[in-house]
């Protein structure tokens, strides 16, 4: 069966996010002063062929750990949906 | 009240995503050959002060349209949750 993994990779809360800080300031300059704590990460979608949802979850976790996320600096979470 | 906006910004489906293609190939090289159609975009979280959920949605949409997403090449969607 075909599944789609929706993966979010974000910088760890303990670390500074200079890109988020810059966007935060830019939003204030544009008049959106109610915005705070901007953090910017990656959103990755991928299609997976797998026999079951559990197998798809395992493959998505493998992909995150082996390649997509740098776990020293980033955390990841994902959801699996049927295509 | 305080809300959190979870924003996803992805390259439009009609456009090539060379970064996604490269990651796709790398995952195959790592043995994850069941993966296809990798697309890479941005995930942005931000805190918002707003009187209502509707006001928070409006602010998040403003932020996307004015700064975060380039609508010529990217689409965006977001969800608002209470902090």
Backbone of each chain as ProteinMPNN parsed JSONL, in Angstrom:
{"seq_chain_A": "XXXXXXXXXXXXXXXXXXXXXXXXXXXXXXXXXXXXXXXXXXXXXXXXXXXXXXXXXXXXXXXXXXXXXXXXXXXXXXXXXXX", "coords_chain_A": {"N_chain_A": [[0.829, -1.215, 0.0], [0.222, 2.336, -0.384], [1.632, 5.036, 1.275], [1.767, 8.311, 2.748], [4.254, 10.228, 4.199], [4.444, 12.849, 6.461], [6.74, 14.977, 7.481], [8.198, 16.855, 10.081], [10.932, 18.859, 10.81], [12.66, 20.401, 13.291], [14.652, 23.036, 14.767], [16.238, 22.368, 17.89], [14.634, 23.278, 20.96], [16.304, 24.366, 22.877], [18.26, 25.656, 21.497], [19.482, 28.598, 19.84], [17.729, 30.253, 17.173], [18.639, 31.799, 14.597], [17.607, 32.466, 12.064], [14.863, 32.367, 12.494], [14.656, 34.419, 14.352], [15.364, 36.64, 12.785], [13.233, 36.655, 10.956], [11.157, 37.108, 12.729], [11.751, 39.77, 13.536], [11.429, 41.03, 11.052], [8.702, 40.619, 10.585], [7.653, 42.206, 12.62], [8.483, 44.695, 11.682], [6.84, 44.866, 9.488], [4.492, 45.418, 10.633], [3.191, 43.458, 12.039], [3.035, 43.109, 15.007], [2.133, 41.444, 16.961], [3.302, 39.009, 16.859], [5.458, 36.449, 18.08], [8.37, 34.524, 19.056], [9.321, 33.066, 16.704], [10.112, 30.182, 14.924], [12.041, 28.323, 12.663], [11.97, 25.558, 10.598], [12.223, 22.48, 8.747], [9.919, 21.113, 6.403], [9.0, 18.039, 5.237], [7.694, 15.999, 2.742], [7.014, 12.671, 1.804], [6.443, 9.854, -0.342], [5.623, 6.472, 0.35], [6.044, 3.035, -0.198], [4.567, 0.439, 1.469], [3.814, -2.444, 3.494], [2.21, -2.208, 5.704], [0.889, 0.238, 8.03], [2.561, 0.411, 10.224], [4.984, -0.502, 9.208], [5.481, 1.533, 7.408], [5.794, 3.657, 9.182], [8.125, 2.85, 10.46], [9.953, 2.993, 8.343], [9.884, 5.739, 7.781], [10.911, 6.741, 10.143], [13.487, 5.647, 10.076], [14.469, 7.019, 7.818], [14.494, 9.653, 8.79], [16.309, 9.436, 10.95], [18.634, 8.488, 9.729], [19.258, 10.266, 7.69], [17.685, 12.695, 7.313], [17.308, 14.315, 9.628], [19.47, 16.075, 11.807], [20.325, 14.971, 14.718], [21.703, 16.107, 16.78], [21.214, 18.789, 16.714], [18.601, 19.081, 15.938], [15.111, 18.241, 16.21], [12.675, 15.757, 15.343], [9.374, 15.074, 14.067], [6.667, 13.07, 12.862], [3.804, 12.354, 10.766], [1.822, 9.724, 9.444], [-0.085, 9.194, 6.595], [-2.635, 7.556, 4.646], [-2.226, 7.233, 1.155]], "CA_chain_A": [[0.0, 0.0, 0.0], [0.968, 3.578, -0.5], [1.436, 5.961, 2.39], [2.508, 9.574, 2.668], [4.8, 10.68, 5.479], [4.596, 14.304, 6.618], [7.806, 15.066, 8.488], [8.642, 18.187, 10.514], [12.246, 18.858, 11.464], [12.784, 21.739, 13.884], [15.804, 23.211, 15.652], [15.916, 22.08, 19.294], [14.168, 24.451, 21.715], [17.401, 24.915, 23.674], [19.212, 26.342, 20.64], [19.069, 29.813, 19.153], [17.345, 30.089, 15.779], [18.857, 33.155, 14.059], [16.701, 32.701, 10.939], [13.57, 32.685, 13.093], [14.782, 35.747, 14.97], [15.338, 37.629, 11.697], [11.865, 36.703, 10.44], [10.405, 37.762, 13.798], [11.966, 41.215, 13.406], [10.827, 41.493, 9.793], [7.244, 40.666, 10.765], [7.372, 43.41, 13.419], [8.638, 45.849, 10.789], [5.682, 44.885, 8.585], [3.296, 45.8, 11.39], [2.603, 42.317, 12.752], [3.775, 43.13, 16.26], [1.604, 40.431, 17.883], [4.009, 37.747, 16.611], [6.653, 36.181, 18.891], [8.922, 33.167, 19.082], [9.3, 32.406, 15.392], [11.14, 29.159, 14.723], [11.955, 27.852, 11.281], [12.556, 24.251, 10.327], [11.924, 21.917, 7.436], [8.774, 20.22, 6.254], [9.319, 17.111, 4.155], [6.691, 14.969, 2.466], [7.498, 11.617, 0.905], [5.578, 8.693, -0.554], [6.247, 5.229, 0.812], [5.377, 1.755, -0.428], [4.766, -0.403, 2.65], [2.742, -3.431, 3.682], [1.327, -1.77, 6.788], [1.195, 1.566, 8.558], [3.702, 0.262, 11.131], [6.18, -0.585, 8.373], [5.701, 2.88, 6.876], [6.335, 4.462, 10.289], [9.515, 2.431, 10.668], [10.757, 3.527, 7.229], [9.986, 7.194, 7.943], [11.835, 6.986, 11.253], [14.811, 5.36, 9.535], [14.872, 8.116, 6.932], [14.802, 10.818, 9.631], [17.509, 9.219, 11.759], [19.823, 8.25, 8.914], [19.61, 11.324, 6.734], [16.975, 13.973, 7.243], [17.486, 15.16, 10.815], [20.707, 16.051, 12.577], [19.734, 14.918, 16.054], [22.449, 16.96, 17.722], [20.656, 20.139, 16.659], [17.22, 19.123, 15.466], [14.18, 17.185, 16.594], [11.729, 15.506, 14.249], [8.165, 14.293, 14.304], [6.011, 12.84, 11.574], [2.531, 11.644, 10.729], [1.679, 8.892, 8.248], [-1.455, 9.091, 6.113], [-2.757, 6.718, 3.454], [-2.28, 8.058, -0.059]], "C_chain_A": [[0.854, 1.252, 0.0], [0.612, 4.515, 0.66], [2.186, 7.253, 2.101], [2.965, 9.949, 4.07], [4.959, 12.197, 5.44], [5.55, 14.52, 7.79], [8.114, 16.522, 8.805], [9.974, 18.052, 11.225], [12.503, 20.267, 11.97], [14.073, 21.836, 14.695], [15.377, 22.969, 17.103], [15.584, 23.362, 20.041], [15.31, 25.147, 22.461], [18.343, 25.78, 22.829], [18.615, 27.627, 20.077], [18.671, 29.47, 17.719], [17.462, 31.456, 15.107], [17.926, 33.484, 12.887], [15.304, 33.081, 11.457], [13.563, 34.075, 13.707], [14.702, 36.847, 13.905], [13.928, 37.778, 11.137], [10.949, 37.388, 11.448], [10.522, 39.287, 13.676], [11.32, 41.767, 12.137], [9.315, 41.588, 9.903], [6.848, 41.878, 11.6], [7.465, 44.655, 12.546], [7.466, 45.987, 9.823], [4.384, 45.19, 9.335], [2.639, 44.655, 12.136], [3.302, 42.152, 14.104], [3.262, 42.104, 17.268], [2.314, 39.087, 17.751], [5.249, 37.633, 17.504], [7.176, 34.785, 18.597], [8.801, 32.444, 17.74], [10.436, 31.382, 15.341], [10.932, 28.529, 13.357], [12.677, 26.53, 11.139], [12.162, 23.781, 8.946], [10.657, 21.076, 7.501], [9.047, 19.347, 5.041], [8.143, 16.162, 3.976], [7.33, 13.932, 1.564], [6.478, 10.498, 0.816], [6.342, 7.435, -0.207], [5.41, 4.047, 0.35], [5.624, 0.887, 0.803], [3.566, -1.319, 2.829], [1.741, -2.979, 4.736], [1.75, -0.387, 7.255], [2.426, 1.506, 9.472], [5.011, 0.223, 10.335], [6.515, 0.8, 7.798], [6.296, 3.789, 7.948], [7.804, 4.146, 10.528], [10.421, 3.03, 9.592], [10.948, 5.035, 7.379], [10.965, 7.535, 9.066], [13.285, 6.717, 10.831], [15.329, 6.525, 8.704], [15.279, 9.344, 7.753], [16.131, 10.63, 10.347], [18.763, 9.122, 10.913], [20.235, 9.458, 8.093], [18.981, 12.677, 7.035], [17.248, 14.891, 8.424], [18.882, 14.975, 11.4], [20.303, 16.119, 14.042], [20.527, 15.655, 17.126], [21.771, 18.335, 17.826], [19.169, 20.194, 16.38], [16.387, 17.996, 16.077], [13.242, 16.949, 15.412], [10.462, 14.856, 14.789], [7.505, 14.099, 12.951], [4.647, 12.207, 11.779], [2.477, 10.887, 9.405], [0.204, 8.894, 7.852], [-1.482, 8.156, 4.916], [-2.895, 7.61, 2.236], [-3.619, 7.833, -0.769]], "O_chain_A": [[2.038, 1.228, 0.336], [-0.558, 4.741, 0.967], [3.124, 7.276, 1.305], [2.169, 9.982, 5.008], [5.536, 12.752, 4.504], [5.201, 14.274, 8.945], [8.274, 17.335, 7.895], [10.128, 17.233, 12.13], [12.56, 21.216, 11.187], [14.537, 20.839, 15.247], [14.267, 23.332, 17.491], [16.18, 24.409, 19.786], [15.287, 26.362, 22.653], [19.134, 26.55, 23.375], [17.407, 27.73, 19.867], [19.196, 28.53, 17.123], [16.481, 32.198, 15.053], [17.505, 34.629, 12.727], [14.656, 33.986, 10.932], [12.584, 34.813, 13.594], [14.043, 37.867, 14.111], [13.476, 38.892, 10.872], [10.067, 38.158, 11.068], [9.52, 40.001, 13.709], [10.733, 42.849, 12.153], [8.708, 42.523, 9.381], [5.828, 42.511, 11.329], [6.636, 45.559, 12.65], [7.137, 47.092, 9.39], [3.307, 45.216, 8.739], [1.626, 44.86, 12.805], [4.052, 41.2, 14.323], [3.879, 41.906, 18.315], [1.971, 38.132, 18.449], [5.997, 38.598, 17.665], [6.5, 33.972, 17.967], [8.246, 31.348, 17.661], [11.579, 31.692, 15.678], [9.807, 28.24, 12.948], [13.844, 26.396, 11.509], [11.811, 24.581, 8.079], [10.365, 20.424, 8.503], [9.296, 19.853, 3.947], [7.651, 15.586, 4.947], [8.099, 14.271, 0.665], [5.745, 10.226, 1.767], [7.547, 7.337, -0.437], [4.187, 4.062, 0.494], [6.777, 0.625, 1.146], [2.459, -1.02, 2.383], [0.562, -3.325, 4.669], [2.831, 0.094, 6.916], [3.235, 2.434, 9.492], [6.01, 0.828, 10.726], [7.682, 1.183, 7.715], [7.188, 4.591, 7.669], [8.62, 5.038, 10.764], [11.515, 3.511, 9.886], [12.038, 5.553, 7.137], [11.743, 8.484, 8.964], [14.192, 7.469, 11.186], [16.47, 6.961, 8.859], [16.28, 9.994, 7.453], [16.975, 11.525, 10.36], [19.826, 9.602, 11.306], [21.42, 9.658, 7.827], [19.669, 13.698, 7.014], [17.402, 16.101, 8.254], [19.4, 13.86, 11.475], [19.977, 17.19, 14.553], [20.061, 15.803, 18.256], [21.76, 18.957, 18.889], [18.538, 21.235, 16.563], [16.91, 16.934, 16.414], [13.043, 17.836, 14.582], [10.474, 14.184, 15.82], [7.745, 14.86, 12.013], [4.368, 11.606, 12.817], [3.008, 11.336, 8.388], [-0.661, 8.625, 8.686], [-0.467, 7.979, 4.242], [-3.594, 8.623, 2.273], [-3.872, 8.432, -1.814]]}, "seq_chain_B": "XXXXXXXXXXXXXXXXXXXXXXXXXXXXXXXXXXXXXXXXXXXXXXXXXXXXXXXXXXXXXXXXXXXXXXXXXXXXXXXXXXX", "coords_chain_B": {"N_chain_B": [[-5.569, 36.405, 24.059], [-3.318, 33.596, 23.738], [-1.991, 32.122, 20.894], [-0.719, 29.449, 18.828], [0.738, 29.272, 15.692], [1.086, 26.897, 13.195], [2.863, 26.585, 10.434], [3.098, 25.456, 7.116], [5.171, 25.583, 4.322], [5.393, 24.897, 1.016], [7.059, 23.899, -2.044], [5.398, 24.54, -5.149], [3.35, 22.009, -6.64], [3.616, 21.774, -9.388], [6.17, 22.488, -9.951], [9.649, 21.632, -10.31], [11.592, 20.076, -7.726], [14.569, 20.262, -6.822], [16.122, 19.819, -4.519], [14.563, 18.007, -3.087], [14.633, 15.888, -4.9], [17.34, 15.193, -4.799], [17.54, 14.324, -2.142], [15.798, 12.157, -2.266], [17.273, 10.43, -3.96], [19.482, 10.0, -2.291], [18.295, 8.658, -0.145], [17.575, 6.3, -1.413], [20.13, 5.308, -1.944], [20.863, 4.753, 0.642], [19.445, 2.515, 1.115], [16.736, 2.714, 1.42], [14.597, 2.035, -0.564], [11.912, 2.103, -0.975], [10.933, 4.619, -0.95], [9.491, 7.509, -2.465], [8.966, 10.479, -4.475], [9.908, 12.779, -2.926], [9.522, 15.83, -1.304], [10.587, 19.03, -0.344], [10.068, 21.527, 1.982], [9.339, 24.405, 4.024], [8.894, 24.546, 7.554], [7.242, 26.462, 9.836], [6.892, 27.777, 13.036], [5.016, 29.972, 15.063], [4.285, 32.222, 17.764], [1.316, 33.908, 18.685], [-0.367, 36.81, 19.774], [-3.73, 37.23, 20.192], [-7.199, 38.248, 19.989], [-9.119, 36.427, 19.301], [-9.574, 33.176, 17.748], [-10.091, 33.526, 15.041], [-8.96, 36.017, 14.524], [-6.307, 35.392, 14.973], [-5.915, 33.576, 12.895], [-6.175, 35.303, 10.729], [-3.956, 36.976, 11.111], [-1.877, 35.118, 10.809], [-2.239, 34.398, 8.161], [-1.752, 36.857, 6.907], [0.983, 37.126, 7.573], [2.086, 35.01, 6.12], [1.424, 35.725, 3.474], [2.598, 38.246, 3.179], [5.291, 37.934, 3.807], [6.387, 35.292, 4.393], [5.829, 33.25, 2.481], [6.577, 32.776, -0.953], [4.448, 33.322, -3.321], [4.508, 32.82, -6.002], [6.058, 30.611, -6.386], [5.545, 28.943, -4.286], [3.278, 27.214, -2.075], [1.121, 27.663, 0.765], [0.001, 26.405, 3.94], [-1.745, 26.403, 7.066], [-2.192, 25.668, 10.559], [-3.942, 26.624, 13.495], [-3.366, 26.568, 16.905], [-4.355, 26.635, 20.365], [-2.211, 28.089, 22.768]], "CA_chain_B": [[-5.161, 35.006, 24.23], [-2.109, 33.223, 23.017], [-2.156, 31.019, 19.952], [0.472, 29.051, 18.082], [0.468, 28.951, 14.293], [1.993, 25.912, 12.579], [2.765, 26.931, 9.014], [3.89, 24.68, 6.157], [5.352, 26.243, 3.032], [5.94, 23.866, 0.124], [7.143, 24.27, -3.462], [4.197, 24.142, -5.884], [3.431, 20.66, -7.225], [3.975, 21.852, -10.797], [7.578, 22.85, -10.097], [10.674, 20.693, -9.876], [12.175, 20.324, -6.409], [15.876, 19.588, -6.928], [16.56, 19.383, -3.192], [13.812, 16.778, -2.815], [15.161, 14.851, -5.791], [18.643, 14.778, -4.258], [17.28, 13.548, -0.922], [15.221, 10.911, -2.764], [18.374, 9.563, -4.404], [20.296, 9.633, -1.128], [17.564, 7.644, 0.622], [17.726, 5.041, -2.155], [21.498, 4.835, -1.7], [20.921, 4.238, 2.019], [18.688, 1.277, 1.195], [15.298, 2.95, 1.585], [14.162, 2.146, -1.958], [10.453, 2.226, -1.049], [10.59, 6.04, -0.856], [9.352, 8.229, -3.73], [8.316, 11.801, -4.461], [10.296, 13.595, -1.771], [9.456, 17.282, -1.521], [11.104, 19.694, 0.85], [9.652, 22.906, 2.166], [9.661, 24.975, 5.331], [7.899, 24.483, 8.622], [7.451, 27.636, 10.69], [5.945, 27.946, 14.145], [5.102, 31.286, 15.71], [3.275, 32.542, 18.777], [0.52, 35.074, 18.315], [-1.345, 37.351, 20.711], [-4.917, 37.629, 19.436], [-8.421, 38.221, 20.788], [-9.9, 35.252, 18.93], [-8.911, 32.284, 16.799], [-10.233, 34.111, 13.702], [-7.965, 37.085, 14.418], [-5.016, 34.715, 14.851], [-5.833, 33.048, 11.53], [-5.951, 36.438, 9.836], [-2.564, 37.411, 11.273], [-0.99, 34.107, 10.223], [-2.356, 34.51, 6.71], [-1.01, 38.073, 6.558], [2.419, 36.859, 7.666], [2.448, 34.148, 4.99], [1.314, 36.43, 2.195], [3.484, 39.422, 3.102], [6.725, 37.676, 3.995], [6.942, 33.947, 4.535], [5.708, 32.44, 1.267], [6.635, 33.384, -2.277], [3.311, 32.613, -3.904], [4.806, 32.428, -7.384], [6.707, 29.302, -6.384], [5.25, 28.159, -3.085], [1.947, 27.261, -1.477], [1.216, 27.548, 2.218], [-1.183, 26.112, 4.729], [-1.39, 26.52, 8.484], [-3.189, 25.373, 11.572], [-3.795, 27.454, 14.696], [-3.75, 25.896, 18.144], [-4.208, 27.482, 21.555], [-0.95, 27.799, 23.463]], "C_chain_B": [[-3.963, 34.673, 23.365], [-2.386, 32.005, 22.14], [-0.805, 30.665, 19.342], [0.051, 28.691, 16.661], [1.543, 27.98, 13.797], [1.836, 26.061, 11.071], [3.645, 25.998, 8.185], [3.963, 25.436, 4.842], [6.055, 25.265, 2.107], [6.075, 24.405, -1.292], [5.892, 23.776, -4.194], [4.412, 22.8, -6.577], [3.934, 20.683, -8.669], [5.474, 22.085, -10.993], [8.494, 21.709, -9.659], [11.166, 21.076, -8.489], [13.524, 19.604, -6.364], [16.397, 19.085, -5.585], [15.86, 18.075, -2.81], [14.316, 15.611, -3.641], [16.486, 14.302, -5.252], [18.458, 13.913, -3.009], [16.691, 12.183, -1.286], [16.335, 9.932, -3.172], [19.227, 9.102, -3.229], [19.609, 8.559, -0.295], [17.643, 6.289, -0.085], [19.112, 4.456, -1.911], [21.659, 4.253, -0.299], [20.068, 2.981, 2.196], [17.199, 1.449, 1.374], [14.663, 3.149, 0.197], [12.651, 2.265, -2.08], [9.974, 3.683, -1.014], [10.512, 6.674, -2.246], [8.863, 9.647, -3.452], [8.636, 12.6, -3.205], [10.177, 15.07, -2.141], [9.798, 17.978, -0.209], [10.667, 21.148, 0.88], [10.036, 23.378, 3.554], [8.517, 24.743, 6.301], [8.212, 25.619, 9.588], [6.423, 27.617, 11.816], [6.119, 29.345, 14.704], [3.979, 31.461, 16.718], [2.594, 33.839, 18.399], [-0.333, 35.494, 19.494], [-2.56, 37.778, 19.908], [-6.149, 37.467, 20.307], [-9.232, 36.962, 20.511], [-9.11, 34.399, 17.953], [-8.968, 32.865, 15.381], [-9.181, 35.194, 13.485], [-6.571, 36.485, 14.253], [-4.825, 34.152, 13.442], [-5.525, 34.154, 10.534], [-4.497, 36.891, 9.901], [-1.603, 36.415, 10.631], [-1.04, 34.186, 8.7], [-1.618, 35.749, 6.193], [0.484, 37.798, 6.524], [2.874, 36.018, 6.475], [2.477, 34.935, 3.692], [2.335, 37.551, 2.07], [4.953, 39.044, 3.122], [7.128, 36.224, 3.798], [6.921, 33.144, 3.243], [5.857, 33.298, 0.019], [5.586, 32.675, -3.121], [3.476, 32.289, -5.384], [5.332, 30.983, -7.417], [6.251, 28.386, -5.252], [3.78, 28.261, -2.693], [2.108, 27.16, 0.034], [-0.097, 27.055, 2.807], [-0.768, 26.197, 6.192], [-2.533, 26.041, 9.351], [-2.881, 26.24, 12.785], [-4.211, 26.616, 15.902], [-3.615, 26.882, 19.303], [-2.94, 27.103, 22.294], [-1.245, 27.298, 24.875]], "O_chain_B": [[-3.644, 35.369, 22.401], [-2.94, 31.002, 22.591], [0.126, 31.471, 19.34], [-0.873, 27.905, 16.455], [2.741, 28.214, 13.96], [0.802, 25.706, 10.506], [4.808, 25.778, 8.522], [2.943, 25.878, 4.311], [7.182, 24.85, 2.377], [5.3, 25.268, -1.704], [5.383, 22.699, -3.882], [5.511, 22.495, -7.039], [4.59, 19.746, -9.124], [5.987, 21.895, -12.096], [8.162, 20.93, -8.765], [11.159, 22.25, -8.118], [13.604, 18.461, -5.914], [17.041, 18.038, -5.523], [16.485, 17.156, -2.279], [14.416, 14.486, -3.152], [16.715, 13.093, -5.255], [19.133, 12.898, -2.841], [17.046, 11.171, -0.682], [16.331, 8.766, -2.777], [19.647, 7.946, -3.179], [20.267, 7.649, 0.209], [17.763, 5.253, 0.568], [19.255, 3.252, -1.696], [22.487, 3.369, -0.077], [19.978, 2.442, 3.299], [16.464, 0.466, 1.471], [14.252, 4.25, -0.169], [12.145, 2.503, -3.176], [8.773, 3.951, -1.044], [11.358, 6.413, -3.102], [8.413, 9.968, -2.352], [7.73, 13.046, -2.502], [10.68, 15.498, -3.18], [9.364, 17.576, 0.871], [10.872, 21.896, -0.075], [10.939, 22.828, 4.184], [7.344, 24.742, 5.929], [9.329, 25.716, 10.096], [5.227, 27.459, 11.572], [7.238, 29.846, 14.808], [2.88, 30.929, 16.556], [3.219, 34.753, 17.859], [-0.953, 34.655, 20.148], [-2.433, 38.617, 19.016], [-6.164, 36.664, 21.24], [-9.953, 36.482, 21.385], [-8.103, 34.84, 17.399], [-8.019, 32.721, 14.61], [-8.583, 35.287, 12.413], [-5.752, 37.0, 13.492], [-3.74, 34.231, 12.866], [-4.724, 33.977, 9.616], [-3.878, 37.158, 8.871], [-0.632, 36.81, 9.986], [-0.016, 34.058, 8.03], [-0.942, 35.693, 5.165], [1.175, 38.18, 5.579], [3.925, 36.281, 5.889], [3.422, 34.835, 2.91], [2.876, 37.785, 0.99], [5.78, 39.737, 2.53], [8.109, 35.945, 3.108], [7.88, 32.435, 2.936], [5.327, 34.407, -0.054], [5.808, 31.556, -3.584], [2.664, 31.559, -5.953], [5.074, 30.239, -8.363], [6.539, 27.19, -5.263], [3.125, 29.271, -2.95], [3.107, 26.636, 0.526], [-1.168, 27.267, 2.238], [0.413, 26.078, 6.52], [-3.689, 26.012, 8.929], [-1.725, 26.552, 13.069], [-5.29, 26.024, 15.908], [-2.851, 27.844, 19.226], [-2.63, 25.92, 22.432], [-0.32, 26.997, 25.63]]}, "name": "protein", "num_of_chains": 2, "seq": "XXXXXXXXXXXXXXXXXXXXXXXXXXXXXXXXXXXXXXXXXXXXXXXXXXXXXXXXXXXXXXXXXXXXXXXXXXXXXXXXXXXXXXXXXXXXXXXXXXXXXXXXXXXXXXXXXXXXXXXXXXXXXXXXXXXXXXXXXXXXXXXXXXXXXXXXXXXXXXXXXXXXXX"}
